[in-house]
Amino acid sequence: MNRGPFVEGDLVQLTDPKGNYHTIILESRGRFHTHKGGISHDSIIGCDEGSVVRTELGVGYLALRPLLSDFVLSMPRGAAIIYPKDASEILFRADIRPGQTVVEAGVGSGALSLWLLQAVGSEGTLISIERREEFADVARGNVRTFFHGDPPSTWEIHIGDLNERLPEREAGSVDRVILDMLTPWECLDASLDALVPGGVILVYVATVTQLSRVMEAMRSTKQLTIPEASETMVRSWHVDGLAVRPDHRGAGHTGFLAWARKLAPDTELPERLGKKAKPDYADEDVEAWTPGAVKQRVETGKKIKQLRKDATNRANRANPGEQES
């Protein structure tokens, strides 16, 4: 974690008088242009965090290093990111702690990877599995940018399918599994084989149909505690003297979480009292509720190429010494 005066290569979040954020990477002789005048990067280098820097026209901008929640909302991304409100809930529900071995799939643009890397600390390990190499490249660039150079040594990123890559690890060697994919029910067997008894598996899905299907799949494994599900909504408030009201804009639905813990081998859960049996349903009913034709948004090759380039360039600018060597 960087602290003290700003130095070349630092990420800086400039906040304008209207409260808009602008994230830049400090470069010697660099310049930030606005319609109210420019700001020289050299005028920021050497200043303490929380300083106000001014354009040639005298407009003040507050300069701070961005928090992780700020960074993930401003970084280049191709796949939809997991927003801070959901990331914090994932860390809570899965009980992510320093020293753990955590598996995540897929990686997308690396937003959740950053939260997990901070949570497992220097003694833990994050194993990220992503099917698409172009998304992995974007994630690598974003992680390098945030950590000012090389990714943490605690991070392993692999290209491929979880069902093929996870069995390469020793059974029962993983503390937590986080699945962020279209069809997570297809990866439960491999995930449970890798998970330690008592470990947590958590799934992030976007739609009600996905949630229904994965919850039923988790129950049917007979290897998990009764799964739970939730969604997180955040409503900020405008507070100015006696003018106190909810903000007009809020963070509504982004996704659902479903989680459970792995049972010991050959363990059967006791029957829950007071629970009525569910109505019978067949595989055909499940398929009708969650059609197999779940579509994945496919970014154009041109956009992905530009995202990879942007993420790599930002990472290089955040670590100028690496380029010189």
C-alpha positions as a Python dict, from the first residue, in 0.01 Angstrom:
ca = {
    (1, 'M'): (0, 0, 0),
    (2, 'N'): (142, 338, -102),
    (3, 'R'): (136, 615, 155),
    (4, 'G'): (296, 955, 193),
    (5, 'P'): (339, 1215, -82),
    (6, 'F'): (240, 1127, -438),
    (7, 'V'): (516, 984, -658),
    (8, 'E'): (543, 908, -1029),
    (9, 'G'): (338, 600, -1120),
    (10, 'D'): (79, 658, -847),
    (11, 'L'): (-289, 623, -921),
    (12, 'V'): (-462, 950, -831),
    (13, 'Q'): (-833, 1020, -813),
    (14, 'L'): (-914, 1384, -889),
    (15, 'T'): (-1255, 1505, -775),
    (16, 'D'): (-1392, 1813, -950),
    (17, 'P'): (-1623, 2075, -792),
    (18, 'K'): (-1931, 1880, -910),
    (19, 'G'): (-1815, 1563, -738),
    (20, 'N'): (-1712, 1383, -1057),
    (21, 'Y'): (-1412, 1148, -1034),
    (22, 'H'): (-1119, 1135, -1276),
    (23, 'T'): (-854, 864, -1226),
    (24, 'I'): (-508, 929, -1368),
    (25, 'I'): (-162, 773, -1342),
    (26, 'L'): (108, 1026, -1255),
    (27, 'E'): (379, 1066, -1518),
    (28, 'S'): (666, 1312, -1521),
    (29, 'R'): (575, 1599, -1755),
    (30, 'G'): (226, 1447, -1791),
    (31, 'R'): (-85, 1663, -1808),
    (32, 'F'): (-452, 1624, -1716),
    (33, 'H'): (-677, 1826, -1945),
    (34, 'T'): (-1018, 1965, -1847),
    (35, 'H'): (-1252, 2219, -2003),
    (36, 'K'): (-1160, 2446, -1710),
    (37, 'G'): (-787, 2435, -1772),
    (38, 'G'): (-514, 2176, -1737),
    (39, 'I'): (-326, 2035, -1437),
    (40, 'S'): (40, 1938, -1463),
    (41, 'H'): (121, 1599, -1314),
    (42, 'D'): (440, 1754, -1175),
    (43, 'S'): (226, 1989, -965),
    (44, 'I'): (69, 1682, -799),
    (45, 'I'): (389, 1479, -751),
    (46, 'G'): (523, 1556, -405),
    (47, 'C'): (186, 1668, -262),
    (48, 'D'): (26, 1486, 30),
    (49, 'E'): (-295, 1293, -16),
    (50, 'G'): (-597, 1511, 44),
    (51, 'S'): (-439, 1814, -122),
    (52, 'V'): (-627, 2045, -358),
    (53, 'V'): (-455, 2115, -690),
    (54, 'R'): (-571, 2386, -928),
    (55, 'T'): (-595, 2430, -1301),
    (56, 'E'): (-450, 2737, -1476),
    (57, 'L'): (-797, 2892, -1443),
    (58, 'G'): (-797, 2841, -1065),
    (59, 'V'): (-1048, 2553, -1045),
    (60, 'G'): (-964, 2323, -755),
    (61, 'Y'): (-953, 1941, -773),
    (62, 'L'): (-918, 1720, -465),
    (63, 'A'): (-637, 1464, -507),
    (64, 'L'): (-650, 1126, -330),
    (65, 'R'): (-530, 776, -403),
    (66, 'P'): (-841, 580, -511),
    (67, 'L'): (-989, 320, -281),
    (68, 'L'): (-1033, -27, -432),
    (69, 'S'): (-1406, 43, -468),
    (70, 'D'): (-1319, 351, -675),
    (71, 'F'): (-1059, 171, -884),
    (72, 'V'): (-1280, -120, -995),
    (73, 'L'): (-1545, 121, -1121),
    (74, 'S'): (-1294, 314, -1333),
    (75, 'M'): (-1072, 35, -1470),
    (76, 'P'): (-1096, -105, -1827),
    (77, 'R'): (-1344, -391, -1841),
    (78, 'G'): (-1494, -617, -2104),
    (79, 'A'): (-1699, -856, -1893),
    (80, 'A'): (-1945, -710, -1643),
    (81, 'I'): (-1773, -661, -1309),
    (82, 'I'): (-1888, -765, -963),
    (83, 'Y'): (-1976, -434, -799),
    (84, 'P'): (-1831, -332, -459),
    (85, 'K'): (-2160, -392, -278),
    (86, 'D'): (-2163, -754, -396),
    (87, 'A'): (-1788, -806, -352),
    (88, 'S'): (-1808, -702, 13),
    (89, 'E'): (-2103, -939, 65),
    (90, 'I'): (-1905, -1223, -97),
    (91, 'L'): (-1615, -1166, 142),
    (92, 'F'): (-1862, -1174, 432),
    (93, 'R'): (-2076, -1471, 329),
    (94, 'A'): (-1779, -1687, 221),
    (95, 'D'): (-1579, -1575, 527),
    (96, 'I'): (-1266, -1499, 323),
    (97, 'R'): (-968, -1464, 557),
    (98, 'P'): (-588, -1421, 545),
    (99, 'G'): (-400, -1742, 474),
    (100, 'Q'): (-680, -1924, 293),
    (101, 'T'): (-659, -2096, -45),
    (102, 'V'): (-942, -1956, -259),
    (103, 'V'): (-1051, -2057, -610),
    (104, 'E'): (-1252, -1821, -831),
    (105, 'A'): (-1396, -1884, -1177),
    (106, 'G'): (-1433, -1690, -1403),
    (107, 'V'): (-1212, -1390, -1368),
    (108, 'G'): (-1380, -1142, -1603),
    (109, 'S'): (-1194, -811, -1575),
    (110, 'G'): (-1037, -888, -1237),
    (111, 'A'): (-1260, -683, -1004),
    (112, 'L'): (-1337, -966, -761),
    (113, 'S'): (-977, -1092, -793),
    (114, 'L'): (-857, -764, -641),
    (115, 'W'): (-1093, -794, -344),
    (116, 'L'): (-993, -1156, -287),
    (117, 'L'): (-620, -1082, -312),
    (118, 'Q'): (-653, -817, -44),
    (119, 'A'): (-854, -1053, 178),
    (120, 'V'): (-627, -1362, 160),
    (121, 'G'): (-321, -1147, 234),
    (122, 'S'): (44, -1236, 187),
    (123, 'E'): (5, -1585, 337),
    (124, 'G'): (-294, -1697, 130),
    (125, 'T'): (-338, -1807, -231),
    (126, 'L'): (-589, -1702, -494),
    (127, 'I'): (-633, -1940, -788),
    (128, 'S'): (-825, -1774, -1071),
    (129, 'I'): (-957, -1979, -1364),
    (130, 'E'): (-1080, -1804, -1679),
    (131, 'R'): (-1191, -1963, -2006),
    (132, 'R'): (-1114, -1662, -2227),
    (133, 'E'): (-752, -1556, -2259),
    (134, 'E'): (-844, -1204, -2368),
    (135, 'F'): (-1036, -1147, -2044),
    (136, 'A'): (-745, -1289, -1846),
    (137, 'D'): (-515, -1036, -2014),
    (138, 'V'): (-747, -750, -1913),
    (139, 'A'): (-757, -884, -1556),
    (140, 'R'): (-376, -913, -1543),
    (141, 'G'): (-341, -554, -1660),
    (142, 'N'): (-589, -425, -1402),
    (143, 'V'): (-423, -618, -1118),
    (144, 'R'): (-78, -497, -1222),
    (145, 'T'): (-204, -140, -1233),
    (146, 'F'): (-355, -156, -885),
    (147, 'F'): (-46, -320, -735),
    (148, 'H'): (199, -92, -923),
    (149, 'G'): (383, -354, -1125),
    (150, 'D'): (397, -730, -1095),
    (151, 'P'): (85, -909, -967),
    (152, 'P'): (113, -1044, -610),
    (153, 'S'): (300, -1374, -580),
    (154, 'T'): (-11, -1509, -406),
    (155, 'W'): (-206, -1502, -735),
    (156, 'E'): (-223, -1785, -987),
    (157, 'I'): (-427, -1732, -1303),
    (158, 'H'): (-502, -2023, -1536),
    (159, 'I'): (-670, -2036, -1877),
    (160, 'G'): (-920, -2316, -1928),
    (161, 'D'): (-1232, -2483, -1795),
    (162, 'L'): (-1270, -2524, -1419),
    (163, 'N'): (-1381, -2885, -1462),
    (164, 'E'): (-1047, -2958, -1629),
    (165, 'R'): (-811, -2737, -1429),
    (166, 'L'): (-942, -2783, -1074),
    (167, 'P'): (-898, -3165, -1062),
    (168, 'E'): (-523, -3098, -1110),
    (169, 'R'): (-517, -2985, -747),
    (170, 'E'): (-517, -3222, -452),
    (171, 'A'): (-866, -3315, -331),
    (172, 'G'): (-970, -3131, -16),
    (173, 'S'): (-698, -2865, -53),
    (174, 'V'): (-917, -2558, -116),
    (175, 'D'): (-1082, -2352, 159),
    (176, 'R'): (-1328, -2150, -53),
    (177, 'V'): (-1470, -2172, -406),
    (178, 'I'): (-1634, -1868, -574),
    (179, 'L'): (-1818, -1930, -902),
    (180, 'D'): (-1914, -1638, -1127),
    (181, 'M'): (-2038, -1796, -1450),
    (182, 'L'): (-2347, -1864, -1658),
    (183, 'T'): (-2391, -2232, -1564),
    (184, 'P'): (-2229, -2286, -1222),
    (185, 'W'): (-2430, -2604, -1161),
    (186, 'E'): (-2205, -2775, -1419),
    (187, 'C'): (-1901, -2713, -1197),
    (188, 'L'): (-2030, -2828, -858),
    (189, 'D'): (-1876, -3178, -865),
    (190, 'A'): (-1523, -3055, -940),
    (191, 'S'): (-1560, -2775, -686),
    (192, 'L'): (-1676, -3007, -408),
    (193, 'D'): (-1395, -3253, -476),
    (194, 'A'): (-1139, -2974, -427),
    (195, 'L'): (-1313, -2818, -125),
    (196, 'V'): (-1211, -2906, 231),
    (197, 'P'): (-1489, -3031, 465),
    (198, 'G'): (-1642, -2724, 626),
    (199, 'G'): (-1530, -2509, 334),
    (200, 'V'): (-1765, -2264, 164),
    (201, 'I'): (-1883, -2266, -195),
    (202, 'L'): (-2046, -1943, -312),
    (203, 'V'): (-2211, -1874, -646),
    (204, 'Y'): (-2283, -1536, -808),
    (205, 'V'): (-2558, -1536, -1072),
    (206, 'A'): (-2754, -1260, -1242),
    (207, 'T'): (-3104, -1400, -1294),
    (208, 'V'): (-3381, -1568, -1095),
    (209, 'T'): (-3377, -1867, -1329),
    (210, 'Q'): (-3006, -1925, -1271),
    (211, 'L'): (-3055, -1890, -895),
    (212, 'S'): (-3336, -2148, -891),
    (213, 'R'): (-3140, -2401, -1088),
    (214, 'V'): (-2813, -2369, -896),
    (215, 'M'): (-2990, -2389, -558),
    (216, 'E'): (-3160, -2714, -662),
    (217, 'A'): (-2830, -2847, -794),
    (218, 'M'): (-2657, -2764, -465),
    (219, 'R'): (-2928, -2947, -268),
    (220, 'S'): (-2911, -3251, -494),
    (221, 'T'): (-2537, -3306, -432),
    (222, 'K'): (-2613, -3432, -79),
    (223, 'Q'): (-2267, -3300, 14),
    (224, 'L'): (-2364, -2952, 131),
    (225, 'T'): (-2549, -2780, 408),
    (226, 'I'): (-2886, -2633, 313),
    (227, 'P'): (-2796, -2353, 67),
    (228, 'E'): (-2892, -1994, 136),
    (229, 'A'): (-2946, -1707, -106),
    (230, 'S'): (-2959, -1329, -96),
    (231, 'E'): (-2922, -1013, -298),
    (232, 'T'): (-2776, -683, -180),
    (233, 'M'): (-2924, -341, -242),
    (234, 'V'): (-2764, -16, -127),
    (235, 'R'): (-2942, 317, -89),
    (236, 'S'): (-2735, 626, -18),
    (237, 'W'): (-2881, 936, 145),
    (238, 'H'): (-2856, 1307, 79),
    (239, 'V'): (-2788, 1484, 410),
    (240, 'D'): (-2749, 1862, 410),
    (241, 'G'): (-2872, 2036, 723),
    (242, 'L'): (-3242, 1963, 755),
    (243, 'A'): (-3264, 1842, 395),
    (244, 'V'): (-3244, 1469, 463),
    (245, 'R'): (-3379, 1225, 202),
    (246, 'P'): (-3276, 920, 0),
    (247, 'D'): (-3063, 994, -305),
    (248, 'H'): (-3248, 984, -635),
    (249, 'R'): (-3010, 719, -766),
    (250, 'G'): (-2942, 390, -590),
    (251, 'A'): (-2760, 63, -652),
    (252, 'G'): (-3042, -183, -713),
    (253, 'H'): (-3029, -540, -838),
    (254, 'T'): (-2699, -658, -985),
    (255, 'G'): (-2694, -1026, -894),
    (256, 'F'): (-2780, -1304, -649),
    (257, 'L'): (-2552, -1493, -411),
    (258, 'A'): (-2605, -1858, -316),
    (259, 'W'): (-2377, -2031, -68),
    (260, 'A'): (-2338, -2347, 144),
    (261, 'R'): (-2072, -2542, 333),
    (262, 'K'): (-1931, -2883, 250),
    (263, 'L'): (-2023, -3173, 478),
    (264, 'A'): (-1784, -3437, 609),
    (265, 'P'): (-1767, -3757, 398),
    (266, 'D'): (-2062, -3995, 430),
    (267, 'T'): (-2262, -3742, 630),
    (268, 'E'): (-2637, -3701, 594),
    (269, 'L'): (-2812, -3389, 715),
    (270, 'P'): (-3081, -3442, 981),
    (271, 'E'): (-3431, -3383, 856),
    (272, 'R'): (-3552, -3031, 923),
    (273, 'L'): (-3864, -3017, 1137),
    (274, 'G'): (-4165, -2815, 1031),
    (275, 'K'): (-4068, -2810, 664),
    (276, 'K'): (-4321, -2929, 408),
    (277, 'A'): (-4202, -3144, 123),
    (278, 'K'): (-4144, -2963, -202),
    (279, 'P'): (-4372, -3041, -497),
    (280, 'D'): (-4235, -3302, -733),
    (281, 'Y'): (-4066, -3187, -1048),
    (282, 'A'): (-3880, -3354, -1331),
    (283, 'D'): (-3570, -3265, -1530),
    (284, 'E'): (-3797, -3136, -1806),
    (285, 'D'): (-3952, -2889, -1562),
    (286, 'V'): (-3610, -2758, -1461),
    (287, 'E'): (-3508, -2717, -1824),
    (288, 'A'): (-3829, -2530, -1897),
    (289, 'W'): (-3755, -2296, -1607),
    (290, 'T'): (-3391, -2248, -1709),
    (291, 'P'): (-3365, -2296, -2085),
    (292, 'G'): (-3040, -2437, -2215),
    (293, 'A'): (-3014, -2150, -2460),
    (294, 'V'): (-2868, -1913, -2200),
    (295, 'K'): (-2691, -1656, -2409),
    (296, 'Q'): (-2348, -1518, -2326),
    (297, 'R'): (-2274, -1167, -2438),
    (298, 'V'): (-1987, -1177, -2685),
    (299, 'E'): (-1773, -868, -2715),
    (300, 'T'): (-1641, -779, -3057),
    (301, 'G'): (-1281, -868, -3132),
    (302, 'K'): (-1201, -501, -3187),
    (303, 'K'): (-1331, -401, -2843),
    (304, 'I'): (-1149, -682, -2663),
    (305, 'K'): (-825, -594, -2844),
    (306, 'Q'): (-859, -231, -2731),
    (307, 'L'): (-939, -337, -2373),
    (308, 'R'): (-629, -557, -2358),
    (309, 'K'): (-420, -272, -2491),
    (310, 'D'): (-567, -20, -2245),
    (311, 'A'): (-521, -248, -1944),
    (312, 'T'): (-158, -326, -2037),
    (313, 'N'): (-72, 38, -2104),
    (314, 'R'): (-218, 147, -1770),
    (315, 'A'): (-19, -123, -1591),
    (316, 'N'): (303, -9, -1763),
    (317, 'R'): (242, 356, -1674),
    (318, 'A'): (178, 261, -1312),
    (319, 'N'): (525, 108, -1291),
    (320, 'P'): (760, 331, -1493),
    (321, 'G'): (1072, 168, -1347),
    (322, 'E'): (974, -165, -1501),
    (323, 'Q'): (977, -13, -1852),
    (324, 'E'): (1325, 133, -1804),
    (325, 'S'): (1466, -203, -1692),
}
